[in-house]
């Protein structure tokens, strides 16, 4: 099989492509209830100051604004933030989280959804996000592990094999661009390494079937990557077949696992008195048990 061509370093799915509107609509419908639900359960409340990096079309930022009003603020950043309309309490900034600074200890809540796995510098960026938290502040990272996206039903065995080729090619393109499609499974350890405590881990698997927003995301990926897939060995007929197959009532697949991981910046650093920060955490912060939803 011919390997997919190497894309430029960086995010595989352009935030401002002709397919972006459908992509963001599918993301909002599929993932916002999970992302915002976990933030609500963590105690996001009126008066808090929030940051979302890689805000896309702004649906999470607008949801946060509803949670922290009145009196709270939300800053939404993206390399291409043109799809986000500012409103009272919501500041929209063009910002590259890899290279541009963030205020130290400026936020109660920081959210990064489907951002870090695309960045070769993800661990350095994660440390920057932690420094942007106030002591006791919460970071939530939502990331897929796309290492296993099984086809559950297909009209034929040949269709199932074609779908598996597509998901493998998509992951290869992410890796070639400097991303890690399996990074979701490593996110909890990465947050702990960055100094956060009281980790809460929630894994989710979504169904890709006709009419579901998760399938809408996959169809967007197919459209967006079509030129690279053609260069990498797929034929136009195979891409047409993928479109038809995924819309067939006899098709069903699962997403990879979406890991929603929360951690808190310690209230004090270990250097203050020599006691490990985790030993001084509140019961909420020091609860290590993962939760599945």
C-alpha positions as CSV (number, residue, x, y, z in Angstrom):
1,X,0.0,0.0,0.0
2,X,1.3,3.4,-0.8
3,X,2.0,5.6,2.2
4,X,0.1,8.9,2.6
5,X,2.1,11.9,1.6
6,X,3.6,14.1,4.3
7,X,1.6,17.2,5.1
8,X,3.0,20.3,6.6
9,X,3.8,20.3,10.3
10,X,0.8,21.2,12.4
11,X,-2.9,20.7,12.7
12,X,-4.2,18.3,10.0
13,X,-7.7,19.8,9.8
14,X,-7.6,23.5,8.9
15,X,-9.9,25.6,11.1
16,X,-10.8,27.7,8.1
17,X,-11.4,25.2,5.3
18,X,-14.5,24.9,3.2
19,X,-15.4,21.9,5.4
20,X,-14.9,23.7,8.7
21,X,-18.5,24.8,9.3
22,X,-19.8,21.2,9.1
23,X,-16.8,20.0,11.2
24,X,-17.5,22.4,14.0
25,X,-21.3,21.7,14.0
26,X,-20.6,18.0,14.4
27,X,-18.0,18.7,17.1
28,X,-20.5,20.8,19.0
29,X,-23.3,18.3,18.8
30,X,-21.1,15.3,19.6
31,X,-18.8,16.6,22.3
32,X,-20.1,19.8,23.9
33,X,-22.5,17.9,26.2
34,X,-19.5,15.9,27.5
35,X,-17.0,18.8,27.7
36,X,-19.4,21.3,29.3
37,X,-21.1,18.7,31.5
38,X,-17.7,17.8,33.1
39,X,-16.9,21.4,33.6
40,X,-20.2,22.0,35.3
41,X,-19.7,19.0,37.6
42,X,-16.2,20.3,38.5
43,X,-17.8,23.5,40.0
44,X,-17.4,26.1,37.2
45,X,-19.5,28.9,38.6
46,X,-20.3,32.6,38.2
47,X,-17.4,35.0,38.6
48,X,-14.7,32.7,37.4
49,X,-12.2,33.7,34.7
50,X,-11.7,31.0,31.9
51,X,-9.4,30.4,29.0
52,X,-10.1,28.1,26.1
53,X,-7.2,27.5,23.7
54,X,-7.9,26.2,20.2
55,X,-11.5,27.4,20.5
56,X,-12.5,26.6,16.9
57,X,-16.0,28.1,16.3
58,X,-16.4,29.0,19.9
59,X,-19.2,26.7,21.1
60,X,-17.3,25.6,24.3
61,X,-16.3,29.3,25.0
62,X,-20.0,30.4,24.7
63,X,-21.1,27.5,27.0
64,X,-18.5,28.5,29.5
65,X,-19.7,32.1,29.4
66,X,-23.2,30.9,30.4
67,X,-21.7,29.0,33.3
68,X,-19.5,31.9,34.7
69,X,-22.0,34.7,34.2
70,X,-22.7,37.1,35.7
71,X,-19.3,38.5,36.6
72,X,-17.1,35.9,35.0
73,X,-15.0,36.1,31.8
74,X,-14.0,33.8,29.0
75,X,-11.0,34.3,26.7
76,X,-11.2,32.2,23.5
77,X,-8.0,31.8,21.5
78,X,-7.2,30.2,18.2
79,X,-4.7,30.6,15.4
80,X,-7.7,31.5,13.2
81,X,-10.4,32.8,15.5
82,X,-12.5,34.4,12.8
83,X,-15.5,32.0,13.3
84,X,-16.0,33.3,16.9
85,X,-18.1,36.4,17.4
86,X,-17.1,38.4,20.6
87,X,-19.9,39.3,23.0
88,X,-20.0,40.8,26.5
89,X,-17.7,38.8,28.8
90,X,-16.1,36.9,25.8
91,X,-12.8,38.1,24.5
92,X,-11.6,36.5,21.2
93,X,-7.8,36.5,20.4
94,X,-5.7,35.3,17.6
95,X,-3.0,33.4,19.5
96,X,-0.6,30.5,18.8
97,X,-0.4,28.5,22.0
98,X,3.0,27.1,21.0
99,X,4.8,30.4,20.6
100,X,2.6,33.2,22.1
101,X,2.7,34.0,25.9
102,X,-0.1,33.5,28.3
103,X,-0.6,35.4,31.6
104,X,0.8,33.7,34.6
105,X,-1.8,32.6,37.1
106,X,-4.5,34.4,35.1
107,X,-7.4,31.9,35.0
108,X,-9.5,29.8,37.3
109,X,-10.4,27.4,34.4
110,X,-8.4,26.4,31.3
111,X,-9.8,24.1,28.6
112,X,-8.1,22.5,25.7
113,X,-10.1,20.1,23.5
114,X,-8.6,18.2,20.6
115,X,-5.6,20.5,20.5
116,X,-2.6,19.0,22.2
117,X,-2.5,15.7,20.2
118,X,-1.8,17.8,17.1
119,X,1.2,19.6,18.5
120,X,4.7,18.2,18.5
121,X,5.4,20.6,21.4
122,X,2.4,19.3,23.4
123,X,4.2,18.8,26.8
124,X,5.8,22.3,26.7
125,X,2.3,23.7,25.9
126,X,0.8,21.7,28.7
127,X,3.2,23.2,31.2
128,X,2.4,26.7,29.8
129,X,-1.3,26.0,30.4
130,X,-0.6,24.9,34.0
131,X,1.3,28.1,34.7
132,X,-1.7,30.1,33.4
133,X,-3.9,28.6,36.2
134,X,-4.3,30.2,39.5
135,X,-3.5,28.0,42.5
136,X,-6.4,25.6,42.9
137,X,-7.4,26.3,39.3
138,X,-8.7,23.5,37.0
139,X,-7.3,22.3,33.6
140,X,-9.6,20.1,31.5
141,X,-8.1,18.3,28.4
142,X,-10.3,16.3,26.1
143,X,-8.4,14.1,23.6
144,X,-9.1,11.1,21.5
145,X,-7.0,8.0,21.3
146,X,-7.6,7.1,17.7
147,X,-5.4,4.0,17.8
148,X,-8.5,1.7,17.6
149,X,-11.6,2.9,15.7
150,X,-13.2,-0.4,14.8
151,X,-15.7,-0.9,12.1
152,X,-18.6,-2.7,13.8
153,X,-20.9,-3.3,10.8
154,X,-20.3,-2.8,7.0
155,X,-22.3,-3.9,3.9
156,X,-19.5,-6.3,3.0
157,X,-16.1,-7.5,4.3
158,X,-14.4,-5.5,1.5
159,X,-16.1,-2.3,2.8
160,X,-14.9,-3.0,6.3
161,X,-11.3,-3.4,5.0
162,X,-11.6,-0.2,3.0
163,X,-12.8,1.7,6.1
164,X,-9.9,0.3,8.1
165,X,-7.5,1.5,5.5
166,X,-9.0,5.0,5.7
167,X,-8.7,5.2,9.5
168,X,-5.1,4.0,9.3
169,X,-4.3,6.5,6.6
170,X,-5.9,9.3,8.7
171,X,-3.7,8.4,11.7
172,X,-0.6,8.3,9.5
173,X,-1.3,11.8,8.2
174,X,-1.6,13.1,11.7
175,X,1.8,11.5,12.7
176,X,3.4,12.9,9.6
177,X,2.2,16.3,10.6
178,X,3.8,16.0,14.0
179,X,0.7,14.8,15.9
180,X,0.0,11.7,17.9
181,X,-3.4,10.2,17.2
182,X,-3.1,8.0,20.3
183,X,-2.1,10.7,22.8
184,X,-5.4,10.6,24.6
185,X,-4.3,7.5,26.4
186,X,-1.2,9.4,27.6
187,X,-3.0,12.6,28.7
188,X,-3.5,11.6,32.4
189,X,0.2,10.9,32.9
190,X,1.1,14.1,31.0
191,X,-1.1,16.2,33.3
192,X,0.5,14.6,36.3
193,X,4.0,15.2,34.9
194,X,3.0,18.8,34.4
195,X,2.4,19.1,38.1
196,X,-1.4,18.8,38.4
197,X,-3.1,16.9,41.2
198,X,-6.5,15.3,41.9
199,X,-6.8,13.9,38.4
200,X,-10.2,12.8,37.2
201,X,-10.4,10.6,34.1
202,X,-13.5,10.0,32.1
203,X,-13.4,7.7,29.0
204,X,-16.1,7.9,26.3
205,X,-16.7,6.0,23.1
206,X,-19.2,7.3,20.6
207,X,-21.1,5.5,17.9
208,X,-20.5,6.4,14.2
209,X,-23.7,5.5,12.4
210,X,-25.8,7.3,9.8
211,X,-27.3,10.4,11.4
212,X,-25.0,10.6,14.3
213,X,-22.7,13.7,14.8
214,X,-19.7,11.4,15.3
215,X,-20.2,10.1,11.8
216,X,-20.5,13.7,10.6
217,X,-17.0,14.2,12.0
218,X,-15.7,11.2,10.1
219,X,-17.3,12.4,6.8
220,X,-15.7,15.8,7.3
221,X,-12.3,14.1,7.8
222,X,-12.8,12.2,4.6
223,X,-13.7,15.3,2.6
224,X,-10.9,17.4,4.1
225,X,-8.2,14.7,3.6
226,X,-9.4,13.6,0.1
227,X,-6.6,15.2,-1.9
228,X,-3.9,13.7,0.4
229,X,-5.7,10.3,0.3
230,X,-5.7,10.4,-3.5
231,X,-2.0,11.2,-3.5
232,X,-1.4,8.4,-1.0
233,X,-2.8,5.5,-3.0
234,X,-6.6,5.7,-2.7
235,X,-8.6,5.9,-5.9
236,X,-11.5,8.3,-6.5
237,X,-13.8,5.3,-6.7
238,X,-12.7,4.1,-3.3
239,X,-13.4,7.6,-1.8
240,X,-16.8,7.6,-3.4
241,X,-17.4,4.1,-1.9
242,X,-16.4,5.3,1.6
243,X,-18.9,8.1,1.3
244,X,-21.7,5.8,0.3
245,X,-20.8,3.1,2.7
246,X,-20.8,5.4,5.8
247,X,-24.3,6.5,4.8
248,X,-25.5,3.0,4.4
249,X,-28.0,1.8,7.2
250,X,-25.8,-1.4,7.4
251,X,-22.8,0.6,8.5
252,X,-21.7,1.3,12.1
253,X,-18.3,2.0,13.7
254,X,-16.9,3.2,17.0
255,X,-14.8,6.2,17.7
256,X,-11.5,5.8,19.5
257,X,-11.8,6.5,23.2
258,X,-12.2,10.2,24.1
259,X,-10.4,10.8,27.4
260,X,-11.7,13.8,29.3
261,X,-9.1,14.5,32.0
262,X,-9.2,17.2,34.7
263,X,-6.4,18.2,37.1
264,X,-5.9,21.1,39.5
265,X,-2.9,23.3,40.1
266,X,-1.7,22.7,43.7
267,X,-2.5,25.5,46.2
268,X,1.1,25.5,47.3
269,X,4.3,24.2,45.8
270,X,6.4,21.4,47.4
271,X,9.2,24.0,48.0
272,X,7.1,25.9,50.5
273,X,7.6,23.5,53.4
274,X,9.0,20.3,51.8
275,X,5.7,18.5,51.9
276,X,4.5,17.0,48.6
277,X,1.7,19.1,47.1
278,X,-0.6,16.1,46.8
279,X,-0.4,15.5,50.6
280,X,-1.9,19.0,51.2
281,X,-4.6,18.8,48.5
282,X,-8.3,19.0,49.5
283,X,-10.2,15.8,49.4
284,X,-11.7,16.7,46.1
285,X,-8.2,17.4,44.6
286,X,-6.7,14.3,46.1
287,X,-9.3,11.8,44.8
288,X,-7.2,9.7,42.4
289,X,-10.0,7.5,41.3
290,X,-10.9,7.6,37.5
291,X,-14.5,7.8,36.6
292,X,-16.2,6.4,33.5
293,X,-19.3,8.0,32.1
